Amino acid sequence: MLPTSQTRNLATAPAAWTLSVSRPLMTLLTALWLLLFSNLPFWRDVWQGVDGLDNGNWLFLLSLPLFAWLWLYLLLSLLAWGRMTKAVLGAMLLVSAAASYFMGRYGIVIDSSMLTNVLQTDGAEAAELLSWRLLVWLALVGGLPLLALSRLRSRPRGWRRELGIKLGSMVLALVCLLGIALSQYQSYASLLRNHHELRLLLTPSNVLAALHGYLRRELQAPPRLQVIGADAHRLASVGAARKPRLTVLLVGETARAANFSLNGYARETSPELAKAGVISFSHVSSCGTATAVSVPCMFLEVGRDQYQESMSRNREGLLDVLQRAGVRVLWRDNNSGCKGACDRVPSEDVSHLELADLCADGECHDEVLLSGLQGYLDKLDDDAVVVLHMKGSHGPAYYKRYPAAFEKFVPVCRSNELDQCSSQSIVNAYDNSLAYTDHVLAQTVALLERNAARLDTAMLYVSDHGESLGEGGLYLHGLPYAMAPDEQTHVPMILWVSEGLLRQEGLQAHCLTGLKDQRLSHDNLFHSVLGLMAVQTSTYRPERDLFRQCLAPQQAAAQMDSAASRVN
């Protein structure tokens, strides 16, 4: 048996497979790993931005990796203190590995809007992004350095000396950063001025900046709900001696206008709607590039230029105004929620109904939104707006968004790693999902037509945002609006109005058809639905009401005369 002193020495001695280093060196090595292996998308864009070896300024080119390394070191040093150093560094390794994977695979960038979109994605949608390649990447780029980090032991020092060394190293890094920036100011200023996206690609600083923006917004004191349209009322000219008026508003998901045959796309992705007498508005832009932005924004009166993300929680929207005017409102959801747009009106989640012909594996196809809707219509005795929030063409698993009967374009990509599929197979799966959307919309029109004897009806469909299918190396959606390609912001909008409502409202069908090539946006939705439902309020802006200019002259005059009359 060993003497007590020897046992104590063995217990306190570092294991043979560990290495004792200072915490600043531990941080510096972690920053180097992140620089080399977790920032490949960043270095790709930097290299393109400086024109590679054609730049000619070799001092600038050589300074770039040193500048980024020192920046990452300084950032990690600000986060990691004392005994929490290894835990913080380990977390940054894993977060950076995950961020670099999705940036590299799908061409996304990370800001607070993208983080909001990720955090508001439901579990089923998030699961579609998982793959064995992701796990391998996390193991190699995050797991290996994490294992190495676990074998490092911090060199024991007094806290004063430890703090002095840390602060000294941070000051030295800051001085070097300033020296590089000042000596190469013109080159760095030009690079950052012409390539704003670089700050959204350097990880983990992009993730931390996004998290800061998100938390600052979420943790701020809840503001008082701002009432909109307190004076909302229905016009007396559409009083009791008429049929109830019903508008079904379908909010699409991830549909881009370019792939609708109604808009001239070569493939027949909307054959049923082509026979239904609809109007497809071909130049419509979205409020955002992600559901978490576009859905609340399109239901507000402020428009894209004035929209702020906090408004989704503290400002009333279209459905509140309609309900205040006495219009019945119902939101039915087959997606990931209404993002605040339906918080104060009746709503139903139909995404987990157990309907054998429409639902399987925890997901329902969009026809579920029409299930049981006839029963609701049978009880209508007054004006109503029904919103159907579709699953649409949400990626990357486009092949899951439609029943097998709608797989008309083959072969299809059946992977969530789109860069591993051929471009044509991705487009095939996406187009199949649009063909199914066409079917759902046509079924909605048929439902409204069956109720024409008792209701004056309209259907309006608009997608929340578009989608990139590999153009320019980009996939999915969510880029900052200023950087987003047309594929992510150009969305479809489709209208059908019954003959009864055309007559009752005094709308000229040929005029509406003539508007199909007019430039419109989500900004028109709030005001157009109010106009269609004959709701008057001081927040209503007639210049944004696409129906206003198509009223028969006598009807427009009559509505102006009765605007001050209330029926409620």
N, C-alpha and C positions, 0 to 999 in steps of 0.2 A: 504494500500500500504506500502511495506517494505521501511525502510529508505535506502538511497543510500549506506551507509556503509555496511549494511547487504547484499544488492544485490551484492555489489562488492565481499564480502567474499564468497557468494554462488557460484559466477562465477569462482572464483579462487580456491575453495576448490576441492580436488580430489573427484570423484564420489565414492559412497559406494562400487561399485564392482571393483574398481581398487586398485592396491597395489603399493606402492612406494618403489623401490629398486635401488640400484646402478647399473650402466651399467656393471661393471665387474661381478656382481652377475647374471645379466640378461644373460650375455654371458656364464657364468659357467653353468647355468641351461639349456641353449640351447645345450651346448656341452654334458651335461648328457643325454638329450633326444636323441640326435643323437647317442650317444654311446649305449643306451639301445634298441632303436627301429628302427633305420635306418641302422644298421650295422649287421644284422643277418647273411648274407652270410659271412662277415668278421669273426665273432665269430665262425661260423661253421668250417671254414677252420683253424682258430687258434686252436680250440679245437682238431681237428684231427691232426694238425701239432705238437702239444706238447704231444700227446698221452693221453690227458684227465687226469683222476685221476691217471693213471699209471705213470705219470711223476715223482712223488716223491719229486720234489722240490716245496714245498708248498709256500715258499716265492716268488718264480718266478710266480707261478700261481696266487697268490693274487695280485702281482704287475701289471699283464697284464692289467686289466681294469683301474687301476689308471694311468698307463702310457698312455693308449689310451685316457683317459679323459683329462689328462693334455695336450696331444698333440693337441686334438681338440680345447681345450680352447685357447691354444697359437695361433693356426691357425686362429680361429674366431676373436681373439683380434687383430691380424695383419690386418684383413679385415675391422672390424667394428670400426669406430671412430665417436665420438661426436653424433650429431643428426641423423646421418645415421645408427646408431647402429641397431635400430629395423628393418629398411628396409633390411639391409644386412643379419641380422640373419633370418628374414622371408624368404628371397630368398634362403638361405642355407637350411632351413627346407624343402622347396618345392623341390628343386633340389635333395637333399639327399633322400627324399621319393621316387621320380621317379627313381633315380639311383638304390636304394635298391630293388625296385620292379622288374626291368628288370634283375638285377644280380641274384635275388632269383628265378625268374621264368624261365629264359633261361640259367643260368649258365655262363653268359658273364662276362668279366672284362672290365674296362674302362681305356683306354689309348688314346693317341692322334690319333692313327689310327682308333680306334673305334669311337671317336668323329668326325673325318673326314667322316667316313662312314655314321654316323647319319646325319650330316649336308648336305651331298650330296644326301641323300635319297629324292625322290620326294614325293609330298603330298599324293598320292594314296598309296604308300608303307608305309608311316608313319601312315596313317589312319588304316592300317591293324593291327597295334600294339595296338590300343585303345580298351578298353573293360570296362565293368562295374566294374570288379574286380580292374582294375587300378584306376578308379575313387574313389572307396571305400577306397583303400589303401592310395591314396593321401589325401582323406578327413580325415582319421584317423591318419595317421603317419605324414602328413604335415599340414593338416587343423586344427586339435585340438590344437597342440602346437602354431600354428600361432594365433589362437583365444586367447589362454592364454597369448601369448606375447603382443597382442594388449591391454590387460587389465593391463599390467605393465607400470608404470610411472617411468621415470628416476628421481632419487633423485636430486634436484637442488643443484649444487655446482659451485663454481668458476672454470674457466677453468684450472688454475694452479693446484688446488687441484685434479680436475678430472683427469688431465694428470698424476699427481704424483701417484695417486692410481692405475691408469691403468698400468703405466710402472712398478710400484712396484709389482703388481700382476703377470705381465708377467715375470719379473725377477725371482720371487719366483717359478713360474711354470717351468721355464727353469732350475733352480737349482735342483728342484725335479726330473725333467726328467733326468738330467745328473746323479744325485745320483742313481736313479733306474737303469739306463743303466750301470753305472760303477759297481754297487754292483752285478748285474746279467749279466755281460757282456757275458760270455760264452753261457748262455742260450738264450739270445736275438740274439747273432751273429749266433748261430746254427739255430734258427728258421727262421731268415731272409735269411740266406744263402741257406737253403734247401727248402724254400717256397717263391720264388721271387714274386709270384702272390699276396701276402698279401698287398703289397703297392698299388696294383691296385684294391683292394677291400674295403679299408677303405674310407668311404665317409664322408664329401665332399672333402677330400684331393685328392682323385683320380680324381675327376671331375676338380678340380682347376689345378692340374698338367697337365691333358690332355688339358685343355683350354689354359694354358700357352704355351704348346708345339705347339698347333694349331695356336695361334695368333702370336707367334714368327716366325713361318714359313710363315704365310699369310701376315704379315705386313712388312717383310723384303723388302728392295729395290728390285724392279723387275730386275732380271739379264737379260743380253742380251741373246737372243735366240742362243743356241749353234747349229751350223749347223753340221749335220751328213751325211756322204756319199756325200760330194760335188763333188766327181769324179764318181758318179753312172752313169752307162751306160748299155745298153743291149748288149749282145754278138753278134758279127757279124754272128756267125754260126746259129743264129735263125733269119735271115734277112727276106726280103720281100716275098720270094717265099714259103709261108706257110700260114696256117690258123691263125687267131688271137688266142692268148692264153688267157684263162680266168680262174682265180681261185676265187671261192666263199669261203670266210673264215667266218665261223659261230662261234661267240663268245657266248658260253653258259653261263648260270647263275645258280649257286648253284647246279650243277650236280656233284654227286660223282661217281667215277668209280665203286665202289663195287656193285652198284645197276643196272648196265647194264648187261643184259643177254649175250651180246657179250663178256663180261669178265668172264662168268661162273656163274652169278647170277641165282638162281634156277627159278625165275619167268621170264616169257617172257616179258620183258620191251622193247626189241628192235627187235620185230619179222620182221618188214619191212626191216630194215637195214640188217638183217641176209640173206635176199634174194637178196640184192643189190650189192654184191661183194665188200664190204668195208673191210678195215683193221682197227681193233681196237687195239690201243697201250695200253697195260694193266698196265704199270708202269710209269705214268706221274705225276709229282708233280707240284703244282702251285707256283707262285711267292709270293702270299700273301693269306690271308684268308678272304679278303673283296674286293668288286669290285673296290673301290677307290684306292686300291694298285695294285691289279693283272692286271687290264685292262691296265693302262699306262705302267706297268712294262713289260708285255709280248710283247708290241710293241716297246720296246727299245732294243738296242744291248748289254747293259751292263750286263744283267743277275741279278738274285736275290741278289747275294752277294754284288754287287756294287750299287744296286738301292737305290736311296733316293727320298723321296716323292716330293721334289722340282723339280725333273727332269720332272715331268708330265707337267710342265708349261714352262720350260726353255731349253728343249732339243728336237730336232727333233727325229722322230721315223721312223718306218718301212714305213708308208704311205707317209711320206715326201720323203724318199729315192726313193720309187717306182715312185712317181710322177715326181721327178727330172730326172729319167731315161727315162721318156716318157711313162710310164705305166699309163693308165687311172685308177682313184681311185674313189670309191663311198662308203660312209658309210651310212647304213640304220639302224635306231635305234628304237627298241621297248622296251627300258629299260630307265634308268635314265641318259643317256648321255654317251659320250665317254671318259670322265675324262681326256681330253687333247689330246687323241690319234688321233683325227680327226680334230683338230682345224684349220688346214691349207689346208684341202682338201674338195671337195664337200660332203655334207652330207644331209640326209633327216630324219626327225622325223616322223615315221609312227604310233606312239603309240596312236594318237588321231584321226585317220581316222574314218569317219562315214560309216563303212561297216557293214550292218545289220547281215551278216552271220559270221563275225569275231570279231566285236566290240560291247561291251555293258557296261553300267555303268562306262564309262570313261576309259575302259581298252580294249585292243585288244589282241587276242591270236596270237601266233607267226607266224601263216601262213600269217598274214598281211605283213610280211617281203617279201613274194614272190609276193604280189599283185602288178601288173604293172611292174614286173621285166622283163617280156618277151619283153615289149616295149623297155626297155633299151638295152637288148641284140640284138634286131633287128637293132639297130643303131651302134653297135660296128664294127669298122673296124680296130682295133688295140688291142694290149694286154691290159688287164684290171684285176683289183682286186676289188671285191665287198665284203664288210664286212657287215654281218648281225648280229646285236647285239640283242640277244634274251632276253625275259623275263624269259624263262626257268622254273626253279623250285623255284623261289624266295618265301621264306616263310615269316611269318608262315602260310599264307592262301594258302597252296599248292592246295587246291581244286578249287581255282579260276584260276589256270594256264592252264587249259585244258577244251575243250568243253565237254558237258555231254556225248557225244558218246564215250569218252575215259575213262569213269569211269568203268573200268573192275574189279578192286580190291575194294571190299567193306567189311565192312562199312568204311567210311572215316571220318576223323576228320574235322569238319566244324567250329572249333573255332580257334581263334588266340592265345588262352591260351593253349599251347601244353601240359603243365603238367596236364591239366584237361581231356585230351583225353587218351585213351588206346594206348599203344605202337604200336599195330597192326594197329589201325585206322590211326595213323600218317604215318606209313610206307605205308599203302595202298594209301593214298592221294598223297604222294610223288612219289610212283611208277607209279601212273596214270599220273603224270606230266612228268615223263621220257618217258612213252609210247607215249605221245603226241610229245615230242621232237623227238623221233624216227620217228614219222610220218612226221614231218616237214623236218627232214634231208632226209628222203626217197623221199619226194616230191621235194626237191632241186636236188637230184641225177636225178630224172625223168626229171626235167626241163633241166638239162645239157645234158642228153642223147638226148632229142628232138632237141637240137641244135648242135649235133655232126657233122652234115654234113658241118657246117660252122665254128665251133669253136673247138679248142682243150681245154678240160676243166678238172678241178679238184675241189673237195670239201674237205675242211679241217675243222673239228669241234673240238673245245677245250673249256672246261669250265673254267671260271675265278677262281673258288674255289669250295670246296665241302660243306658239310652240316652235322651237328650233329642232330640226330633224337631222342635224349634222352639217348644215350650211356653215362654212367657215370654221368647222371644228366645234360648233356649239350644239348642245343638246338641251332639251327641256326648256326651262324658262326662268325668270327671276332676276335677270340682269338689271342693274340700275337703268332707269328709263332713258337717260341721256346716252347710254352705251348700247341699248337694246336694238337688235336688228328689227326690220319691219315684220318679220315672221312672228315676233313676240308681241307686237302692239297692234297689228292689223287684224281686226276680228270681224266675224260675220254678224249681221243683224237682219232678221227675217220677220216680216209682218204679214198677217192674214186678218182681214176684217170681214165680218159677215155683212150680207146685203142689208139686213135689218139695222145694224149699227151705222152703216154708211148713210142710210136714209135718215135715221134718228139724229145723228150728229151733223148731217149736212156736209159730209165729206165727199169730195170729188175723186173717184177712183183713178181717173187718168192723171190727175195732178199728183197723187201719191206715187204712181208708177214713174212719173217724170222726175221724182226726187231720188231715184235709186242710185244715181251716180254723184249725188251731192255729198260733200265732205261733212261727216257727222262724227260724233264721239259719244262716250259714256256721259258726257256733260248734258246730252239731250234727253237722257232717260227720265230723270226726275220730272222735268217740265212737260215732256210729251205724255207721260202716263197721267199726270194731273189733267192735261187738256183732254185726253181721251175719255177720262172718267168725269169730265165736266166739273172739276173741283177748282174753286177760285180761292186764292190766298195771295197775300202781299209778297210772298216769296216766289211766286210763279213768275217766270220770265218768258213772255210770249215768243221772243226771238229764238229761244232754244226749244220751242215746241214744234216738232216737225209736222204735226197735224194742223197747226194754226193756219199756215199759208194755203191749205187745201180746203178750208171751209168755204161753202157757197157764200157769196156776198151777203145774202139776206140772213143766213144763219150767224155769220160773224157779227153782223149788226145787232141781231137779237141777243146774242150772248153779251155783247158790250152793254146793252141796255139793262140786262138783268143781273149784271155782275154783283150788284149790291144786295140782291135779294137772297134770303137764306131759306133753306127747307128744313134746317135742323135747329 
